[in-house]
Amino acid sequence: MTQKRILTGDRPTGKLHLGHYVGTLQNRVKLQYDYETYILIADAQALTDNFATPERLKANIREVMLDYLAVGLDPNRCCFVVQSMVPEIAELTILYMNLVTTARLERNPTVKDEIRHKGMDSTVTAGFLCYPVSQAADITIFGAHCVPVGADQAPMLEQTQEIVDRFNYLYGETLVRPEPLYSNYRRLIGIDGQAKMSKSLGNAIYLSDDAATVSRKVMNMFTDPNRIHGTEPGQIEDNPVFTYHDAFNPNQERVAQLKELYRHGGVTPEGKPILGDVQVKRELSTVLNQFLEPIREKRAKFEQEEDYIWDVLQKGTVRARIRAQEVMDGVRSAMKIRYFRLSS
């Protein structure tokens, strides 16, 4: 039986962090064995934030690829694609522009949240507002059957489904209607305890951080602000240190013990805290460095193989473009705008 196709990816804005791993990367590593997997590096979409400095994109693409390979995404199982090198995506985006209104784009909850988060209310470009249309083209140009999403990204996929439904209604059943592939997606709170982990907020632990950097960031993590002396009963909920223990500590019995001691507080017969924040953080630092060490080792190895990285991207993009051309042939035929075939 032919495998179903999935489309996933990232905008290349720099190195990836633990939030990316928890949110998407670990799931992609599992899915690559069950699906024909396309992973899109959306550099054209990244221009919405980097149009004044497009030269950054090449370095960012390299960083993203290093992290992909280091966590175990396999070029023999995944097709890595550079978005801007598949012009059919831009062509399909232009056609889709006629199938969605600006009012509908402005109502998209994900777009509204990003505009508010980035403070772009009065400076929103047409490119940023329309990126859900471009994303719809990303998904459908490869005939993706499924898209791995979390609940917060569901509105983006719903927009794609609306566009596909409108196209197929007008021109006949041509495009694959993608379905969500929900996973145990969750956002990892940043080390400041204030928001999701994010490069722009400077509250991230990167997959490539060395052991000393990880330890320093962990020791500076936000915990329970009411636990001044380390003897008071502490709060577990929304405490980043315990959120990270839950996500990365393989010894969940120890995590349960730490939580119990932290909640109750108290002192030893010698008058010392039974469990201070420093101890909880030290154990977390050890756990995170044990988790990250094999990733760092693989990343360092691939950093020495510059030609290999770009060769993987080139071969994947060529393969993806063949698929994209097949889909565009079908789109043009359905719309009756394929007047003649150009010789290559």
Beta strands, then each sheet from edge to edge (+ up, - down):
strand 1: 5-10
strand 2: 36-41
strand 3: 78-82
strand 4: 146-149
strand 5: 179-182
sheet 1: 1+ 2+ 3+
sheet 2: 4+ 5+
end
